[in-house]
Amino acid sequence: MKKLIQIYIKSYSGLSPAAWLLALVMLINRMGSMVIPFLGMYMTKQLGFDISHVGIVLACYGCGSVAGSWLGGWLTDRVGNFKVQSVSLILTAPLFLIMPLFTTFESMSVMVFVLSLVADTFRPANSVSVARYAKPENLTKAYSLNRMAVNLGFSVGPALGGFLATFSYHWIFYGNAIAVAAAAIVFLYFFYNRKGNTVNKEIKIDTPPTKRDRNPYTDGPFILFSVLCCLFSMAFFQLISTLPLFYQDVHKMTEGEIGLILGFSGFVIVVFEMILVHIVEHRATITRILFYGTLFAAISYFMLNFSFGIVWLYLAMFMLSLGEMLTLPFMATVTALRSTRNTQGAYMGMNSIAFASSNIFGPFLGTKAVSLWGYHTLWYIDAAILLVVAVGFIWSMKRLNIN
């Protein structure tokens, strides 16, 4: 027990105060993760949309996310990550507040696009902040801390959102707005005029320092890696689009029960991710970690085609969370290692676009597959895609000269 505690302490050691503050901002922001997990259910139950319209609206969310990710990366390299993060947070809060006013298919599509565009300019800027403040030897650990904050918030947000939805779906929008506003206040308080909030001379990601700046949009090996990240997230992020509908339609779970199982995913990651990353990052290559993480995610979706009760569903969610812990932090590390100081924003933007693109195709194709063939076929497709991606990561890492 004493040794386990020491490992836990060591897994959190070496992180800069700024990294902890960024994680705090992310925690507050993600504690408001109430809208997206329940957006599909809100549109079907409250607004009366059919599942094909739900897929289109969620695809609009993905389009806005792609645009926001590109814009956030482009702006970060020009005006700095502090300004981009501040404006994104400040503008996102009122957008959540007015969302319930838009109830038609057309207006909801437009509003969801605008909301995700503004909100997702934050992502590449935040990733650059993490890279700038992290010590080189703790880069993956810093990203893991940030993701731990995301998932701690996500363990609270959906559970709270499920509770609020039992009274009124409008409250999930108001709760999300309050959380984003609080995150904006904390971020501005701690990082306004903070020394080094756009430049950290200690971190030197590019080795050697004279490495020529690359353009991520013409960097062939990195484009291949980004395509694999996109395919991974198309399958993985059924977690927040079709999976809640699966729980509702097939297993007849209530909003509160769905919120709890989604929150369980965040809880698992909060408890295990930092120590898991600490253990594996020095014992296995990035290639092997990405391969096995993707394999675990594939197994999780395959498990959904067998019904052995609620415990089985939680076990499948645990496997999906394990896959997430072994893939997403190291995807961010690969991106940071591939970039130079002058192109961090562009590379992080490209990485965000890869994930955001999945929000266009994933929900649309996922809901389409459900309407044509049912949920079980969708889970087999997801598992197959993830198996292909797992093998693809091995090839991609060789082209990137990363072990």
FIPAZA-421161 format. One record per residue: x, y, z of N, C-alpha, C in turn. Coordinates in steps of 0.02 Angstrom, whole numbers, padded with zeros to 5 digits, always signed. Each point is the difference from the previous one (the first is absolute). Example, Ala and Ser with C-alpha at 12.3 -4.5 7.8 and 13.67 -1.06 7.14 Angstrom:
REM FIPAZA-421161
+00660-00284+00390-00045+00059+00000+00045+00060+00000-00018+00053-00036+00042+00059+00003-00039+00055+00037
REM end
This chain:
REM FIPAZA-421161
+00041-00060+00000-00041+00060+00000+00043+00063+00000+00054-00002+00041+00045+00057+00004+00033+00013-00067+00020-00055-00034+00033+00007-00065-00049+00029-00051-00063-00021+00003-00050+00026-00047-00009+00075+00010-00002+00021+00063-00007+00071+00015+00060+00039-00026+00060-00029+00007+00060+00034-00025-00002+00007-00076-00025-00052-00034-00006+00003-00073-00049+00055-00020-00055+00004+00037-00050+00052-00014+00031+00070+00008+00036+00010+00054+00032+00065+00012+00050+00016-00055+00040-00050-00019+00050+00010-00052-00032+00015-00067-00059-00029-00014-00033+00011-00064-00024+00072-00007-00009+00035+00055-00022+00070-00002+00058+00049+00010+00059-00024+00014+00056+00044+00017+00030+00030-00064+00034+00057+00009+00037+00031-00054-00041+00046-00044-00064+00007+00013-00043+00043-00041+00005+00072+00024+00001+00047-00046+00006+00071+00017-00065+00026+00029+00003+00054+00041-00062+00030+00027-00048+00022-00056+00028+00025-00055-00043+00022-00056-00039-00059-00029+00031-00059-00002-00034-00060-00026-00059-00017+00045+00009+00007+00065-00056-00014+00047-00055+00051-00008+00018+00063-00012-00051+00052-00008-00039-00010-00065+00034-00020-00054-00035-00015-00062-00048-00058+00010+00021-00050+00039-00043-00056+00014-00061+00022+00041+00010+00047+00046-00057+00026+00039-00051+00034-00045+00024+00040-00047-00045+00033-00047-00039-00052-00041+00036-00050-00023-00032-00053-00039-00051-00039+00042+00016-00012+00062-00046-00035+00045-00066+00038+00007+00005+00065+00013-00061+00040+00009-00040+00001-00065+00035+00009-00056-00033+00003-00065-00037-00066-00013+00033-00056+00012-00030-00065-00017-00050-00025+00051-00003+00031+00058-00054-00017+00047-00068+00021-00029+00003+00041-00052-00062+00020-00034-00015-00044-00061+00032-00058-00005-00011-00043-00058-00068-00034+00005-00052+00040-00009-00068-00025+00008-00037-00003-00067+00017+00044-00046-00040+00007-00060+00016-00055-00051+00063-00008-00018+00018-00045-00055-00022-00073+00013+00012-00029+00060-00021-00069+00010-00076-00010-00006-00039+00053+00013-00072-00006-00001-00033+00036-00059+00042+00026-00046-00028+00038-00055-00044-00043-00045+00023-00061-00015-00040-00045-00041-00067-00016+00032+00001-00015+00065-00061-00015+00036-00046+00061+00005+00030+00059+00009-00039+00062+00002-00037+00011-00066+00034-00013-00055-00031+00012-00065-00054-00051-00016+00009-00062+00023-00051-00051-00014-00060+00005+00047+00013+00010+00065-00054+00000+00048-00034+00067+00009+00039+00055-00002-00027+00066+00014-00023+00035-00065+00040-00006-00052-00015+00036-00062-00034-00043-00052-00001-00066+00010-00035-00045-00045+00036-00014-00065+00066+00009-00003+00038-00014-00060+00006-00076-00010+00001-00022-00063+00014-00071-00011+00076-00010+00001+00021-00063+00001+00071-00014+00011+00044+00024-00058-00027+00003-00061+00040+00025-00056+00013+00075+00008-00049+00038+00024+00010+00071+00013+00049+00011+00057-00003-00043+00050+00048+00004+00055+00071-00008-00027+00010-00048-00045+00066-00010-00029+00025+00060-00038-00045+00034-00036+00020+00059-00038+00019+00057+00046-00040+00011+00053+00017+00054+00047+00067-00014+00034+00011-00062+00020+00065-00017+00030+00057+00007-00049-00014-00012-00064+00051+00011-00052+00016+00074-00006-00051+00042+00008+00012+00073+00000+00045+00020+00058-00010-00034+00057+00045+00011+00057+00072-00017-00020+00008-00055-00036+00066-00019-00023+00030+00050-00049-00041+00027-00045+00024+00050-00048+00025+00062+00037-00038+00022+00049+00021+00058+00040+00064-00015+00038+00005-00062+00024+00060-00020+00037+00062+00001-00044-00007-00024-00063+00056+00002-00047+00021+00072-00014-00049+00042-00014+00014+00070-00014+00032+00034+00060-00026-00014+00060+00028+00030+00060+00070-00024+00015+00013-00064-00012+00067-00027+00012+00051+00032-00046-00018+00006-00064+00047+00033-00047+00010+00073+00020-00055+00035+00014+00005+00071+00017+00039+00009+00065-00012-00043+00049+00036+00005+00063+00075-00010-00008+00020-00049-00041+00071-00010-00013+00031+00058-00037-00035+00025-00050+00026+00056-00040+00007+00063+00043-00050+00014+00042+00003+00059+00042+00053-00007+00055+00009-00060+00026+00048-00010+00054+00071+00017-00022+00019-00018-00061+00067+00016-00026+00008+00074-00014-00055+00038-00002+00004+00071-00017-00014+00047+00058-00047-00016+00043-00017+00045+00055+00014-00030+00069+00018-00063+00003+00017-00032+00064-00057-00041+00029+00018-00050+00038-00050-00046+00027-00044+00032+00053+00026+00049+00037-00040+00032+00053-00061+00035-00028+00010+00040-00052-00056+00038-00029-00052-00047-00030+00024-00051-00034-00048-00046-00033-00042-00036+00052+00032-00025+00054-00037-00036+00052-00049+00047+00035+00021+00061+00014-00043+00048+00035-00063+00016-00040+00009+00018-00063-00057+00019-00042-00047-00059-00010+00028-00059-00010-00042-00059-00009-00044-00012+00060+00029+00001+00060-00040-00012+00061-00052+00054+00010+00019+00063-00010-00047+00055+00012-00059-00002-00047+00010-00020-00063-00054-00001-00048-00043-00063+00004+00029-00054+00024-00036-00064+00001-00057+00000+00051+00011+00031+00058-00051-00001+00053-00068+00028-00023-00003+00060-00030-00066+00024-00022-00031-00041-00055+00041-00033-00041-00028-00042-00053-00038-00059+00030+00026-00029+00054-00037-00054+00034-00065+00026+00028+00000+00062+00026-00060+00027+00030-00057+00008-00050+00015+00018-00061-00053+00013-00049-00019-00061-00041+00037-00055+00008-00014-00061-00040-00072-00024+00006-00031-00001+00059-00069-00026+00004-00051+00040-00041+00019+00060-00022-00047+00041-00039-00007-00025-00071+00046-00044-00022+00001-00024-00069-00026-00072+00000-00059-00009-00028-00034-00065+00006-00015-00033-00067+00012+00034-00056-00012-00032-00064+00064-00035-00024-00008-00045-00047+00057-00037-00026+00052+00047-00030-00024+00049-00040+00046+00046-00033+00037+00045+00050-00038+00029+00047+00031+00046+00047+00047-00037+00048-00019-00060+00019+00043-00040+00043+00066-00018-00035-00004-00016-00064+00059-00016-00039+00049+00059-00001-00027+00060-00013+00042+00060-00003+00031+00015+00068-00041-00003+00053+00025+00018+00066+00053-00050+00025-00011-00064-00014+00049-00050+00021+00066+00012-00037-00004+00018-00064+00061+00015-00037+00037+00059+00031-00035+00054+00014+00031+00060+00028+00029-00015+00069-00038-00035+00041+00024-00017+00067+00064-00039-00002+00003-00053-00041+00060-00041-00002+00059+00037-00032-00014+00044-00049+00054+00040-00030+00034+00043+00053-00041+00036+00039+00028+00045+00051+00034-00040+00056-00033-00054+00023+00026-00038+00057+00065-00035-00018+00006-00026-00061+00058-00041-00017+00060+00039-00024-00004+00067-00006+00061+00038-00008+00043-00006+00063-00031-00018+00055+00035-00008+00064+00049-00058-00001-00016-00054-00036+00037-00063+00007+00073+00005-00022+00015+00022-00061+00072+00004-00019+00038+00050+00042-00032+00055+00019+00033+00050+00042+00017-00030+00068-00045-00038+00028+00012-00032+00065+00055-00052-00006+00001-00038-00055+00053-00050-00009+00068+00032-00005+00004+00058-00034+00063+00036-00004+00021+00024+00069-00047+00024+00041+00015+00022+00068+00032-00056+00040-00030-00059-00005+00027-00058+00037+00071-00014-00022+00012+00000-00066+00067-00014-00026+00050+00054+00021-00022+00063+00000+00046+00054+00018+00020-00001+00073-00045-00020+00044+00015+00001+00071+00031-00065+00025-00005-00054-00038+00024-00065+00024+00076-00004-00005+00029-00038+00044+00071-00018-00007+00005-00055-00052+00053+00000-00041+00005-00049-00054-00010-00072+00023+00028-00018+00057-00005-00069+00023-00070-00017+00028-00041+00052+00010-00067-00011+00028-00055+00019-00049+00015+00000-00064-00049+00023-00049-00063-00043+00000+00008-00066-00006-00058-00044+00000-00037+00004+00066+00037+00006+00055-00030+00005+00066-00043+00064+00005+00025+00055-00029-00038+00063+00002-00065-00006-00040+00004-00034-00058-00061-00011-00038-00048-00046+00037+00027-00049+00035-00041-00045+00038-00035+00036+00058+00036+00045+00032-00030+00040+00053-00059+00041-00027+00010+00030-00058-00053+00039-00030-00060-00044-00017+00015-00060-00027-00054-00046-00016-00033-00028+00063+00039-00007+00053-00030-00022+00062-00051+00052+00024+00018+00063-00007-00047+00054+00018-00063-00003-00043+00011-00012-00066-00057-00006-00046-00046-00056+00023+00029-00056+00018-00041-00058+00017-00029+00003+00070+00034+00034+00045-00030+00012+00065-00062+00043-00008+00006+00052-00042-00058+00041-00015-00054-00040-00036+00022-00044-00046-00048-00040-00038-00034-00052+00044+00032-00020+00055-00033-00047+00045-00055+00034+00040+00007+00066+00009-00051+00038+00037-00054+00027-00047+00023+00028-00058-00047+00034-00045-00058-00043-00024+00013-00058-00031-00056-00041-00024-00047-00024+00056+00029-00016+00058-00041-00022+00056-00046+00057+00022+00029+00061+00005-00040+00058+00019-00050+00017-00056+00023-00006-00063-00044+00013-00056-00059-00048-00002+00012-00064+00014-00054-00048+00003-00050+00017+00054+00025+00024+00057-00045+00021+00055-00042+00060-00021+00033+00050-00029-00036+00061-00020-00051-00014-00056+00018-00047-00045-00045-00016-00056-00066-00030+00024+00000-00031+00059-00062-00028+00026-00050+00056+00017+00025+00060+00012-00043+00058+00014-00015+00038-00065+00053+00017-00036-00009+00035-00064+00066-00003-00038-00004-00016-00065+00060-00002-00041+00032+00070-00005-00039+00052+00009+00029+00068-00004+00054+00011+00052-00007-00034+00057+00049+00011+00054+00069-00026-00018+00005-00048-00045+00067-00024-00018+00038+00055-00039-00037+00041-00039+00032+00056-00035+00021+00054+00049-00043+00015+00048+00017+00051+00049+00059-00022+00044+00001-00064+00019+00055-00025+00040+00066+00003-00037-00001-00017-00065+00060+00003-00041+00025+00072-00006-00046+00047-00007+00019+00071-00005+00033+00024+00064-00027-00019+00057+00029+00021+00064+00071-00027+00008+00010-00063-00019+00067-00030+00007+00051+00034-00045-00019+00015-00063+00046+00034-00046+00017+00069+00026-00050+00037+00025+00012+00067+00027+00048-00003+00059-00009-00050+00044+00045-00007+00057+00071-00016-00023+00007-00042-00051+00066-00016-00026+00033+00062-00029-00038+00043-00034+00027+00061-00028+00027+00046+00055-00038+00006+00054+00021+00043+00055+00065-00025+00032+00003-00065+00012+00061-00029+00030+00060+00007-00046-00010-00013-00065+00055+00005-00047+00027+00071-00004-00044+00048-00005+00021+00071-00004+00036+00021+00064-00024-00024+00057+00029+00019+00064+00072-00025+00006+00011-00062-00019+00066-00030+00010+00049+00014-00057-00025+00010-00061+00045+00004-00057+00005+00069-00033-00041+00047+00022+00006+00067-00029+00066+00032+00022+00041+00018-00048+00066+00030+00012+00047-00048+00038-00016-00064-00001+00045-00048+00033+00063-00007-00042+00057+00004+00032+00063-00004-00035+00008-00067-00034+00013+00003-00064+00012-00061-00037-00064-00035-00023-00057+00037-00002-00061-00034-00020-00003-00015-00074+00046+00028-00040+00004-00019-00070+00068-00027-00020+00050+00009+00044+00067-00025-00016+00029-00032+00063+00022-00058-00006+00035-00034+00054+00068-00021-00026+00051+00033+00023+00067-00011-00027+00028-00068+00021-00030-00030+00051+00028-00064+00023-00015-00057-00047-00058+00002-00034-00018-00057-00041+00029+00007-00070+00030-00053-00023+00029-00002-00066-00022-00064-00034-00057+00003-00030-00028-00060-00030+00040-00021-00061+00023+00049-00040+00034-00018-00062+00071-00021+00015+00019-00057-00025+00067-00025+00007+00026-00022-00068+00054+00030-00025+00036+00055+00031-00037+00066-00006+00022+00054+00038-00035+00063-00002-00003+00032-00069+00044-00018-00044+00002+00031-00066-00044-00036-00051-00039-00049+00023-00042-00038-00046-00045+00046-00040-00004-00010-00065-00039+00042-00043-00075-00006+00017-00034+00057+00001-00072-00001+00012-00036-00038-00054-00044-00045+00019-00042-00036-00047-00069+00031-00002-00034-00012-00055-00070+00018-00007-00041-00064+00012-00042-00003+00052-00036-00062+00014-00046-00022-00057-00021+00049-00042-00047-00016-00053+00034-00027-00063+00068+00000+00001+00038-00032-00054+00048-00053+00026-00004-00014+00065+00043-00049+00033-00032-00069-00008+00022-00038-00053-00032-00063-00017-00006-00050+00057+00054-00016+00035-00005-00048+00056-00048+00023+00054-00001+00066+00014-00045+00024+00052-00072+00000-00024-00011+00013-00065-00068-00005-00028-00027-00071+00008+00043-00050-00014-00021-00070+00009-00018-00012+00073+00041+00023+00046-00014-00007+00071-00066+00033+00018-00012+00059-00028-00062+00036+00015-00061-00037-00026+00006-00031-00059-00055-00039-00028-00017-00058+00047+00052-00033+00026-00012-00055+00047-00032+00026+00064+00021+00058+00024-00032+00030+00059-00074+00014-00013-00014+00024-00061-00070+00014-00019-00041-00064+00000+00026-00053-00031-00036-00063-00002-00010-00028+00071+00051+00006+00041-00006-00022+00069-00057+00037+00035+00000+00066-00007-00051+00039+00036-00069-00008-00029-00006-00015-00066-00065-00014-00029-00033-00059+00035+00041-00051+00014-00027-00058+00036-00006+00014+00074+00052+00028+00030+00002+00009+00072-00056+00047+00024-00010+00055-00035-00047+00050+00025-00073-00014-00017-00015-00063-00021-00069-00021+00004-00022+00002+00073+00050+00004+00044-00012+00008+00072-00048+00056+00016+00004+00055-00038-00043+00057+00016-00054+00014-00052-00007-00045-00049-00053+00010-00050-00049-00058+00001+00020-00058-00026-00048-00056-00004-00002-00043+00062+00053-00001+00040+00001-00043+00059-00054+00019+00051-00010+00065+00016-00056+00017+00044-00068-00021-00028-00008+00006-00066-00063-00022-00031-00007-00076+00005+00055-00036-00006+00000-00073+00008-00023-00020+00070+00027+00035+00050-00020-00013+00069-00075+00013+00009-00024+00053-00032-00071+00018+00006-00045-00048-00037+00016-00015-00063-00045-00039-00043+00003-00074+00014+00060-00027+00011+00008-00072+00007-00005-00023+00073+00032+00037+00044+00002-00021+00071-00049+00039+00044-00038+00046-00031-00054+00036+00035+00025+00037+00062+00059+00028-00004+00028+00036+00056-00028+00071+00002-00007+00027+00060-00024+00069+00009+00058+00049-00011-00017+00065-00003+00052+00051-00008+00049-00003+00058-00025-00010+00061+00044-00003+00058+00047-00059-00003-00025-00059-00022+00042-00060-00006+00053+00009-00055-00020+00032-00054+00048+00013-00055+00054+00048+00023-00021+00051+00037+00049+00048+00026+00050-00034+00046-00023-00049+00039+00045-00035+00047+00051-00043-00037-00022-00036-00052+00048-00043-00035+00049+00041-00041-00022+00057-00027+00048+00044-00034+00047+00032+00050-00026+00018+00058+00042+00028+00052+00050-00051+00027-00018-00064-00001+00045-00054+00021+00063+00001-00042-00007+00013-00066+00058+00004-00044+00049+00053+00025-00026+00058+00016+00043+00053+00025+00032-00018+00067-00038-00034+00043+00026-00020+00065+00059-00048-00008-00007-00049-00045+00054-00049-00012+00063+00036-00022-00008+00047-00045+00059+00035-00028+00033+00043+00053-00040+00032+00042+00028+00041+00054+00041-00043+00048-00025-00058+00016+00033-00044+00049+00063-00032-00029-00002-00020-00064+00053-00043-00027+00047+00032-00051-00021+00055-00034+00039+00021-00057+00071+00023+00017+00007+00043+00050+00066+00026+00016+00049-00055+00020-00024-00046+00042+00045-00055+00021+00014-00047-00058-00050-00011-00043+00010-00044-00058+00051+00030-00048-00007+00064-00015+00048+00033-00044+00069-00001+00030+00004+00012+00066+00065+00000+00034+00034-00069-00007-00040-00053+00004+00027-00068-00003+00022-00018-00071-00043+00016-00050+00014-00027-00067+00047+00044-00041+00004+00066+00014+00038+00043-00046+00074-00016+00000+00026-00029+00053+00071-00017+00003+00012-00075-00008-00054-00038-00010+00006-00072-00006-00021-00027-00068-00032+00042-00040-00023-00021-00066+00008+00058-00049+00008-00017-00063+00006+00052-00051-00069+00031-00013-00001+00060-00028-00063+00033-00018-00038-00043-00050+00036-00032-00045-00033-00043-00050-00040-00055+00034+00031-00035+00047-00035-00055+00034-00058+00025+00042+00010+00058+00032-00054+00028+00042-00061+00017-00043+00012+00033-00057-00056+00017-00044-00034-00062-00028+00040-00052-00016-00029-00061-00027-00046-00034+00051+00025-00009+00060-00040-00036+00050-00059+00042+00025+00009+00065+00004-00056+00043+00020-00057-00004-00050+00016+00002-00064-00051-00006-00053-00032-00068+00001+00039-00052+00014-00027-00068+00004-00050-00006+00057+00014+00029+00058-00047-00002+00055-00066+00035-00018+00004+00056-00036-00061+00035-00021-00041-00044-00047+00034-00037-00045-00035-00045-00045-00037-00055+00038+00034-00027+00050-00031-00053+00040-00062+00027+00036+00003+00062+00024-00056+00030+00035-00063+00002-00043+00007+00023-00062-00059+00004-00044-00025-00070-00019+00046-00047-00008-00020-00069-00014-00042-00028+00057+00017+00018+00061-00036-00024+00059-00073+00023+00002-00014+00057-00031-00068+00027+00003-00051-00044-00037+00023-00045-00042-00045-00044-00036-00022-00061+00041+00023-00002+00063-00020-00054+00045-00032+00031+00061-00057-00026+00019-00039+00029+00055+00003-00045+00061+00039+00022+00051+00006-00037+00062-00016+00044+00060-00043+00050-00013-00022+00043+00055+00040+00063+00007-00018+00039+00050+00029+00066+00010+00075-00003+00017+00021-00052+00036+00071-00006+00018+00042-00008-00063-00026-00037-00049+00035-00010-00063+00009+00067-00037-00052+00042+00002+00005+00066-00032+00053+00042+00033+00004-00003+00066+00052+00038+00035+00069-00029-00015+00005-00066-00008+00064-00029-00018+00022+00022-00070-00047+00002-00046+00016+00024-00067+00023+00073+00002-00033+00040+00042+00021+00070+00007+00069+00005+00031+00016-00045+00046+00067-00001+00029+00052-00015-00053-00014-00048-00044+00047-00017-00053+00009+00060-00048-00054+00035-00015+00005+00058-00043+00041+00055+00032-00009+00009+00066+00039+00050+00036+00074-00019+00002+00014-00064+00006+00070-00023-00001+00032+00015-00068-00037-00012-00054+00024+00018-00066+00013+00074-00007-00045+00040+00027+00008+00073-00002+00063+00022+00037+00012-00029+00058+00058+00021+00041+00066-00016-00035+00000-00053-00041+00062-00021-00032+00010+00032-00069-00049+00037-00025+00006+00028-00067+00002+00077+00000-00050+00032+00028-00006+00072-00010+00058+00041+00027+00027-00014+00060+00058+00040+00022+00060-00007-00046+00011-00060-00026+00059-00012-00042-00010+00027-00071-00062+00005-00023-00013+00034-00063+00020+00073+00004-00016+00032+00056+00020+00070+00011+00076+00006+00004+00033-00048+00031+00073+00001+00005+00032-00006-00068-00024-00046-00042+00026-00007-00068-00006+00066-00037-00057+00034+00007-00011+00064-00034+00050+00052+00024+00009+00004+00065+00047+00049+00027+00072-00014-00022+00019-00063-00001+00068-00018-00020+00012+00014-00074-00051-00004-00040+00007+00011-00072+00005+00074-00017-00025+00043+00043-00003+00072-00015+00064+00035+00020+00007+00062-00021+00053+00045+00025-00034+00056+00038+00039+00041+00034-00029+00054+00040-00044+00046-00043+00022+00013-00061-00037+00046-00043-00062-00030-00030-00007-00066+00004-00058-00033-00032-00042-00041+00050+00010+00012+00064-00038-00038+00049-00075+00010-00008-00021+00063-00010-00071+00013-00009-00029-00035-00060+00037+00001-00056-00024-00032-00062-00005-00075+00009+00051-00030+00032-00001-00073+00009-00055-00021+00049-00008+00037+00055-00053-00015+00046-00069+00011-00033-00003+00051-00043-00062+00012-00037-00015-00058-00046+00051-00026-00034-00009-00057-00045-00023-00061+00039+00030-00011+00059-00019-00056+00042-00073+00008+00023-00019+00061+00018-00069+00013+00020-00048-00010-00058+00022+00019-00060-00043-00010-00060-00012-00074-00011+00051-00041+00011-00008-00072-00009-00056-00027+00045-00001+00023+00062-00052-00021+00046-00067+00033-00016+00004+00064-00019-00062+00035-00015-00034-00027-00063+00041-00021-00049-00029-00029-00061-00041-00062+00015+00021-00036+00050-00038-00060+00019-00069+00018+00025-00007+00061+00026-00065+00022+00024-00047+00017-00057+00027+00006-00061-00043+00009-00059-00025-00068-00023+00049-00044-00012-00017-00064-00031-00025-00052+00051+00029+00001+00060-00018-00051+00050-00074-00001+00018-00029+00056+00024-00071-00001+00017-00045-00013-00059+00016+00030-00058-00042-00009-00059+00000-00073-00023+00060-00029-00007+00005-00069-00023-00025-00049+00053+00013+00018+00064-00023-00043+00054-00075-00005+00003-00034+00058-00002-00074-00001+00002-00028-00030-00063+00034+00010-00057-00022-00030-00063+00004-00076+00004+00055-00025+00027+00008-00073+00007-00053-00029+00047-00015+00037+00053-00052-00023+00046-00068-00004-00034-00017+00052-00039-00065+00001-00033-00006-00054-00054+00056-00019-00031-00001-00050-00053+00007-00071+00026+00047-00010+00047+00018-00068+00020-00006-00014+00075-00008+00053+00040-00005-00011+00072+00065+00012+00037-00005+00003+00065+00058+00016+00042+00054-00055-00003-00020-00063-00002+00050-00053+00003+00047+00001-00060-00026+00016-00059+00043+00006-00059+00049+00058+00009-00025+00055+00028+00044+00058+00012+00058-00019+00045-00013-00038+00053+00055-00017+00046+00051-00046-00034-00022-00045-00044+00047-00041-00037+00043+00043-00047-00032+00049-00033+00036+00045-00044+00053+00039+00039-00020+00027+00058+00047+00038+00041+00060-00042+00021-00014-00062+00021+00054-00044+00021+00048-00014-00058-00028-00011-00060+00042-00013-00059+00043+00060-00018-00029+00060+00002+00038+00061-00015+00057+00007+00049-00012-00011+00063+00052+00008+00051+00056-00051-00008-00017-00061-00022+00053-00049-00013+00045+00022-00057-00030+00028-00053+00040+00026-00056+00044+00058+00023-00027+00044+00041+00039+00057+00025+00058-00024+00043-00011-00051+00041+00053-00026+00043+00060-00021-00041-00012-00036-00055+00054-00021-00044+00030+00061-00036-00043+00047-00019+00023+00060-00034+00048+00042+00042-00011+00002+00066+00044+00038+00043+00072-00028-00002+00007-00065-00006+00067-00029-00004+00037+00027-00061-00033+00000-00057+00030+00025-00062+00013+00075+00005-00049+00037+00027+00006+00073+00005+00060+00021+00043+00009-00033+00057+00055+00019+00045+00068-00011-00034+00005-00051-00042+00063-00011-00036+00014+00058-00048-00052+00025-00034+00009+00056-00047+00016+00065+00037-00024+00006+00062+00015+00060+00040+00066-00007+00038+00033-00058-00007+00062-00014+00037-00009+00006+00075-00058-00024+00024-00014+00000+00071-00010-00073+00021+00034-00021+00052-00006-00069+00024-00061-00009+00044
REM end
